[in-house]
Each structure stands twice: as C-alpha cells, then as structure tokens.
C-alpha cells in the first residue's frame, strides 16, 4: 500500500529512469491511499496491475535481471472486502528489471529467497544475515520482515540504517581499491 508507493517514488527520485508498481489486483483494490497513488502517477510511476511476481531471475553475481509475472484476474471478494486475485493458468510474462523492492505484507515473502540460488534462508523462510544485514551473497543485504518475520517498523528502520552504513563502507572500499 502506502509503503510500496513511498518506496517506488523514492527509487524514481534517487536513481531510476523508470519505476514500476506491479500489483496482483486492480488499481481500485490497492490498499494505498488515493492521494498516494495520484502523487505516484504525477511523478511518472508506471502501474502494472493484475500481475503478480512469481520468480526473480538473477545473473551470475546474484543481481536481479528479470521478473516472471503471473497474469491475474479478479474473483469474489475476500475477508478484506477486496476481490481475490486468481491466477490465469499458463499466462505469464517476463520483464527485464535491475532492482526489485518487495513491499507486501508483514510476513516473509518466499519469492525472493526461493529465487536466488545460494541465498541462506532460515527455517521460517527468512533471509539469514550478519550483523551488517549482509546475506550469504556478498551484494545482497536484507532487513525488516524478510529477516525478522513480522516485526516493528522501528526494527526495520534500524536494519535499513545498518545495511546502508555497511553498503556505504563497501562502496568506499570498492572505489578506493581497498
């Protein structure tokens, strides 16, 4: 919802020529506030609705390069009152990407851990990280719910800060050849 809008708008402002929201339901079903969606569109964010990521494809270094999307249709309303997304059998599309920011729910999403060979994953589907939030793959950092399971925003923010500091140090080392 609103977190996804914040994430995609920030990515667009900071470094992306193109930024895209992929959502499994229609725009009308989005949990984000109407003004958040409006502002995202004003900033040039693209929306691809009725599609759901089912797999991330990475290169040899573990960097995401494509996402496989399942085409969806809307069914009957669920407990939230929104129409349930239903997969259209055999209908997938693959698109090129160079960054994925997963922003759904408060429990670990298995798509990322299951799509990246060699990524250390715990028993509950969470990504294993060190004290700097670095995963078993050198260039992948993780924090928040995908590491802790459902937790607080404060803990996720702390994880993000630790990861950012560690990434900054790694970039300095890479640039200075240390």
N, C-alpha and C positions, 0 to 999 in steps of 0.2 A: 504494500500500500504506500503510505507516505514515505517510509524508509527507502523503498525502491525509487520513488520519484526524487528524493534527496540524492541518492547515490548516482543515478543516471545524469541528473543535472550537474552535479559536481564533476563527474567524469568529463562531460561535454565542455564545461568551463575550463578545466585544467589541461586536458591533453587529447581529447578525442575530436577528430573531424566529424565523425558520425557516431551517434549514440542511439541505442535502440532498446525499447522496453518490449520484452517478449512475455505475453500473458496468456494463460490457458483458457481464460473466459473472454467474454466480450468487454468492451470498454465500459459499458453500463454496469457490469458486475464488479468493476475494480473497487477494492476497499479504500483506495486513496481518496482524499477529499477532492471535490470537483475543481476547486481553485488550484490544487497541486497539479492536476492533470492539465489544466488550462495553461499554467505557467510553464510546464514542461514543453508543451506544444509551441508556446511563444518562443522558447529558447531553441527550437529546432529539433527536439527529441522526436524520433520516429516511434510508432507503435505498431507492433505485430501481434494482433490478438488471435485468439482461438488456435494457438500453437503452444506446445509445452516441451521444454528441453528434456531429452531422454538420454543423451550421451554427449560428452565433450571429447573431441579428438585432439590429441597433443602431438607436438613434434618430438624429436629425439631428446631434447632437453626438458621435456615436460611442460613446455609452454602451449597454452591452448591455441589452436589454429582454426577449428571448426566446431560447430554445434549441430547436432542432429535434433530436429524438431518433429514432434508428433502433431499432426493436424487434429484439431478437436472440433466437436460440435456441442451444443448445449442441450442438456436433458432436463429432467424435472428439478425443481428447487430442492436444495439440501437443508440441513439444520440451520445454516446461516441465512436462509431465505434467498440465496443466490442460486441460479441454475447450475446444476452439476456439469462439469466438463466431462465429455465422453470421447475417448479416442476413436478416430476413424481408422478402422483396420487397414493396414498396408499403406497408409497415407503419411509419408514422412518427407521432409525436405532438409537438406544440409546447407548451411550458410557459413561463409568464412567470417571469422572473428579473430581479434587478437587480445581480447580481455573479456572476462566474464565476471560480473559481480552478481552473486546469487543472493537474492533478498526475498526469501519466502519463509514464513512461519517462524516458530521459535524452537524447532527441533532440528537435528541434523538432517540435511538433505543428502540422500545416498548417491545422487548423480555424480557429484564431484569426486568423492573418494573412490567410487567404483569405476570411474572412467580413466583414472590416471594410474597406469602400471607403476608399481614400486612405491606408491604413497602409503606410508604407515598409517594404519587405521586401528582404532581400539575396538573392543568388544561391542560397544554400543553404536558403532558406526561413526564415531568422532575421529577427527584427524589428530594423530599424535604430533606434538610439537615440543621443542625445547623451551628453555626459559626466555628466549628471544622470539618465540612464536614461529620459529622456522620448522618446517616439516622435514621429513626424511629426504625430500627432494630439495636441493640447495636453493632454488629460486622460487619456492612456494612457501608463503607464510600464511598462517590462518589464525583466527581468533573468534571470540564470541561463541555462539551456539554450536558451530561446527566443531569446536574444540571442547566446549564445556557441557554440551547438551543444552537444554533450556536454562538460561541464566539471566542475570540482570543487564540492563543497558550499561550501567556503571562498569561492570566487569568487562563487557565487550569493548567499551571505550578504552579501558586500561590495556586490554590486549592489543587494540589498534595502535595505541601510543607506543607500546613496547615493540611491536612489529615495525612501525615506522622508524623508530630510532635504530633498530637493527638493520633495516634496509638502507637507511642513510649511511650508516657506518660501512656496510658492504659496498655501496656505490662509491664512497670516498676511497676505499681500498682499491677497487677496480680502476678508478680514474687515476689514482696516484701510482698504480702498479705495485702496491704493497703486498 
